[in-house]
Amino acid sequence: MPLVGAGQLAKAVRDKQISPHELVEESLRRIDAANSTLNAVVRMRAEEALAEADSLDESRRTGPLAGLPLLVKDLSDVAGMPTTYGSSPYADAAPATADATAVARLRAAGAIVVGKTNTPAFGWTAFTDNMVFGATRNPWNPQRSPGRSSGGSAAALAAGLAPLATTTDGGGSVRIPASMCGLVGYKPTLGVVGRDTAPPWLTFSTAGATNTNLTDVLLEMSVMAGPTATDINALPPGAVTIQPQKPSRVFAVRTLRSDVDPAIESAFDATLGALENAGLPVERIANPLDPGAPRAWFLIGAAEVAQALASWMDRWDEFERGLARMLYAGTTVSIDDYVAAQRLRYAVAGQLETLLGDDAVLVTPTCNCTSWPAEGPLPTAAGEVTDDPMIPVNTVELNFTGHPGVSVPIGVSPEGVPIGMQIVAPRFGDRYALGLAAMLGDIRPWPEIAPGYEPFGIA
């Protein structure tokens, strides 16, 4: 019986059944075999990783992630590696001098960085393509996108290239690629994972955890969680528990936008039926959130990133077209519009909290469109709506309010791309979203890897 899954493999290292060298060597072999098709991994540290595996000190050999190969999204620093942010002006960036906080915590627990994964420029657009490394392809259908902006990490996990890969989420970048690659993706309540200094999106983005199963998602998050000295929104240790707990009831919304593709709605309805058959109350409701939330999220995000990259303004035209448009739009946001958008966050957060109470959850499709090309563009049509640029995803509201969300797989589209359902819990009530994810994993088991690939493991 092969050893598979991050938790099982780390235990085997601690028990001296396998060595870190074997795991790193296997990850490198898989990346070499699959990456010409997927373009998920854009930079390697093969020799360094093998040497690190051989010299892993005893404390890290007994850690919760002992010896596990780790891929890092190219928005996060790894000491000794450049961080390009998927953008051409940073293509020749100098190597980072220190690890990002989340990376440092994963490495301290025993993980070994083997490479970096692809991301769109500064994580902005909802398909993983950039001018430095090109497009990443979905292992379920290489003509289609794995989503944004953790698409490289999600594609690598869905193809079994490594047992761990970092993901971050500022507008859906954990949940969208999890949905489109058939994975479990968890964006925690804002503040669960402390951040480094002041990020471009001051209060939208957070590290998340993505994997082929909920158990390994929880393992990764248990290592990353905790405050940092520089993050004024960080929560104290233990403020949020991630032990899954069944919610009291489910509120279901068919879409937070103007419409949804029929294949997604069908899979969503079938999943709601399964929950009802399992004895969990489900109430179908209209969208309870202010429809201005997505535009306000855009205004805030555009203004903050434009200010963060102001020193590069004379080179903005070198950035990818979509990112450049967003940056220029950010310069037009007035102080009145920015403050009004910030005030709307309080109202929308209150709408969600009032609905969910202490222990209910809200569910929606993660995406409204079944898929889009690996190189883009994003669709503007879903269901009977044909011209709505905000229509593809239902995710930005949770970054706007700071609520936790989990995407779980619930079906496959006509293009062969997985379909996900987003589970929203009260702030600080992450355990209820995770509890429903666990319940769905039991009543509707899902393939843990894309067709034609093997789960990461050692025979």
DOVEXZA-507647 format. One line per 8 residues: number of its first residue (from 1); for each residue z, y, x of C-alpha. Coordinates in steps of 0.5 Angstrom, whole numbers, plus 500, padded with zeros to 3 digits. Layout:
! residues N
NUM = Z:Y:X | ... $
***
This chain:
! residues 459
1 = 500:500:500 | 498:507:503 | 503:512:504 | 500:518:500 | 503:525:498 | 507:530:502 | 514:528:500 | 512:520:501 $
9 = 509:522:508 | 515:527:510 | 520:521:509 | 515:516:513 | 516:521:519 | 523:522:518 | 524:514:518 | 519:513:524 $
17 = 514:509:520 | 509:514:522 | 508:519:527 | 506:527:526 | 500:525:531 | 497:520:526 | 498:525:520 | 495:531:524 $
25 = 489:526:527 | 488:524:520 | 487:531:517 | 483:533:523 | 478:527:521 | 478:529:514 | 476:536:515 | 471:534:520 $
33 = 468:529:515 | 468:534:509 | 468:541:511 | 460:542:512 | 460:541:505 | 466:544:502 | 467:550:507 | 474:550:505 $
41 = 477:551:512 | 474:557:516 | 478:556:523 | 482:550:527 | 487:550:532 | 486:542:533 | 488:542:540 | 495:546:539 $
49 = 496:542:532 | 496:535:536 | 500:538:542 | 505:541:537 | 505:534:533 | 507:530:540 | 512:535:542 | 516:536:535 $
57 = 523:537:536 | 528:533:533 | 530:538:528 | 523:539:525 | 522:531:525 | 528:531:520 | 526:537:516 | 523:536:509 $
65 = 516:537:511 | 517:533:517 | 510:532:521 | 506:535:515 | 499:538:517 | 499:545:514 | 493:549:512 | 494:557:511 $
73 = 490:561:507 | 487:567:511 | 491:572:508 | 497:570:512 | 499:571:519 | 499:565:523 | 502:566:530 | 496:566:535 $
81 = 490:566:530 | 487:572:527 | 487:574:520 | 481:576:518 | 482:577:510 | 475:574:509 | 472:581:511 | 467:583:516 $
89 = 471:589:519 | 477:584:521 | 472:578:523 | 474:580:530 | 481:581:529 | 486:580:535 | 491:574:534 | 497:575:530 $
97 = 503:575:534 | 508:572:529 | 508:568:523 | 508:570:516 | 515:569:512 | 512:563:508 | 508:560:514 | 515:561:518 $
105 = 519:557:513 | 514:552:512 | 513:551:520 | 521:551:520 | 521:545:515 | 517:541:520 | 510:543:518 | 504:543:523 $
113 = 499:548:522 | 492:545:523 | 487:551:521 | 486:557:516 | 482:556:509 | 477:561:506 | 478:567:501 | 474:572:498 $
121 = 475:579:502 | 482:581:501 | 483:576:495 | 479:581:490 | 474:577:487 | 475:571:483 | 470:566:487 | 471:564:494 $
129 = 465:567:498 | 465:573:504 | 461:576:509 | 464:572:515 | 465:565:513 | 460:564:506 | 462:561:500 | 467:555:499 $
137 = 465:550:494 | 468:546:489 | 469:538:491 | 468:536:483 | 461:540:483 | 459:543:490 | 454:548:486 | 460:551:483 $
145 = 466:555:485 | 473:553:486 | 476:560:484 | 479:565:487 | 482:567:492 | 486:561:494 | 479:557:493 | 479:555:500 $
153 = 486:552:500 | 485:549:493 | 478:545:495 | 482:542:501 | 487:540:497 | 483:537:492 | 479:533:497 | 485:530:500 $
161 = 484:534:507 | 491:536:508 | 498:534:504 | 499:542:504 | 496:548:504 | 498:555:502 | 496:559:496 | 498:566:494 $
169 = 497:570:487 | 496:577:485 | 492:576:479 | 491:569:478 | 489:566:485 | 494:560:485 | 493:559:478 | 485:560:477 $
177 = 483:555:483 | 488:550:481 | 485:550:474 | 478:549:477 | 480:544:482 | 484:540:478 | 491:541:481 | 498:544:479 $
185 = 499:551:481 | 505:555:480 | 506:562:481 | 514:564:481 | 517:569:478 | 516:575:482 | 521:576:488 | 523:568:488 $
193 = 519:568:495 | 520:574:499 | 514:578:502 | 513:581:509 | 513:589:509 | 509:592:504 | 503:588:502 | 497:592:499 $
201 = 499:590:492 | 506:593:492 | 509:588:486 | 503:584:484 | 502:578:489 | 507:573:491 | 506:566:495 | 506:560:490 $
209 = 505:553:491 | 499:548:489 | 498:541:490 | 495:535:487 | 502:533:483 | 508:537:481 | 513:533:486 | 510:536:492 $
217 = 509:543:489 | 516:543:488 | 517:541:495 | 513:546:498 | 517:552:493 | 524:549:495 | 522:551:502 | 519:557:501 $
225 = 524:560:496 | 528:566:499 | 529:573:500 | 527:577:506 | 530:584:509 | 524:588:507 | 522:586:500 | 526:590:495 $
233 = 524:586:489 | 526:579:492 | 531:575:488 | 538:573:491 | 538:565:493 | 539:561:487 | 537:566:482 | 531:562:479 $
241 = 532:554:479 | 526:550:479 | 528:543:477 | 524:542:471 | 527:543:464 | 524:541:457 | 522:548:453 | 525:548:446 $
249 = 518:550:443 | 511:552:445 | 507:558:443 | 500:557:443 | 494:563:444 | 487:560:444 | 485:566:449 | 488:573:452 $
257 = 481:576:452 | 475:576:447 | 473:569:446 | 473:562:450 | 468:557:451 | 468:551:446 | 469:546:451 | 476:549:454 $
265 = 478:551:447 | 477:543:445 | 481:541:451 | 486:546:449 | 487:544:442 | 487:536:444 | 493:538:449 | 497:542:444 $
273 = 496:535:439 | 499:531:445 | 505:535:445 | 506:535:438 | 505:528:438 | 510:528:443 | 515:531:439 | 515:538:442 $
281 = 514:544:436 | 508:548:437 | 506:554:434 | 499:557:434 | 499:565:434 | 495:571:436 | 495:574:443 | 502:578:443 $
289 = 501:582:449 | 498:590:449 | 490:589:450 | 491:595:455 | 495:590:460 | 488:588:464 | 486:595:465 | 492:597:467 $
297 = 493:592:472 | 486:594:475 | 488:601:476 | 494:600:479 | 491:594:484 | 485:599:486 | 489:605:487 | 494:601:491 $
305 = 489:597:495 | 485:603:496 | 491:607:499 | 493:601:504 | 486:601:507 | 485:609:507 | 485:608:514 | 478:604:514 $
313 = 475:609:509 | 469:611:513 | 467:603:514 | 468:601:506 | 461:600:505 | 461:595:510 | 466:591:506 | 463:586:500 $
321 = 460:590:495 | 465:588:489 | 471:590:494 | 468:596:496 | 467:598:488 | 474:597:487 | 476:601:493 | 472:607:491 $
329 = 475:606:484 | 482:606:486 | 481:613:489 | 479:616:482 | 486:614:479 | 490:620:477 | 497:620:478 | 498:620:471 $
337 = 494:614:470 | 498:610:475 | 504:612:472 | 502:611:465 | 500:604:467 | 506:603:471 | 510:604:464 | 506:600:460 $
345 = 508:594:465 | 515:595:462 | 513:595:455 | 508:588:456 | 514:585:460 | 518:586:453 | 513:583:449 | 513:577:453 $
353 = 521:577:453 | 522:578:446 | 517:572:444 | 520:567:449 | 527:568:448 | 531:564:453 | 527:557:453 | 520:557:450 $
361 = 514:558:453 | 507:561:452 | 501:557:453 | 493:559:454 | 487:556:457 | 488:559:465 | 480:561:464 | 476:562:459 $
369 = 469:560:462 | 468:553:464 | 465:555:471 | 461:560:475 | 457:559:481 | 460:558:488 | 457:565:491 | 458:568:484 $
377 = 457:572:480 | 463:572:475 | 461:571:468 | 461:576:463 | 460:571:457 | 465:566:453 | 464:563:446 | 460:568:442 $
385 = 462:574:447 | 456:576:451 | 458:582:455 | 465:583:457 | 467:583:465 | 474:582:464 | 473:575:460 | 473:570:465 $
393 = 481:569:466 | 487:569:462 | 492:570:468 | 493:578:470 | 498:579:465 | 503:575:469 | 502:579:475 | 503:585:471 $
401 = 510:583:468 | 512:579:474 | 513:572:469 | 512:565:472 | 506:561:470 | 504:554:472 | 497:551:471 | 496:544:469 $
409 = 489:540:469 | 487:538:461 | 480:536:462 | 473:537:465 | 468:541:463 | 460:539:462 | 459:542:469 | 464:537:472 $
417 = 469:542:473 | 476:541:471 | 479:545:466 | 487:548:466 | 492:550:461 | 497:556:463 | 504:555:462 | 508:562:461 $
425 = 516:562:462 | 521:567:461 | 522:571:467 | 527:567:471 | 526:561:467 | 521:558:471 | 524:551:470 | 521:551:463 $
433 = 514:552:465 | 515:547:470 | 518:542:465 | 512:543:460 | 508:541:466 | 512:535:468 | 512:533:461 | 504:533:461 $
441 = 504:530:467 | 507:524:464 | 504:524:457 | 497:526:460 | 496:523:467 | 491:526:471 | 487:524:477 | 490:527:483 $
449 = 484:528:487 | 476:530:486 | 471:524:485 | 469:521:491 | 475:523:496 | 481:520:497 | 488:522:497 | 491:525:503 $
457 = 495:519:506 | 496:513:512 | 494:506:510 $
***
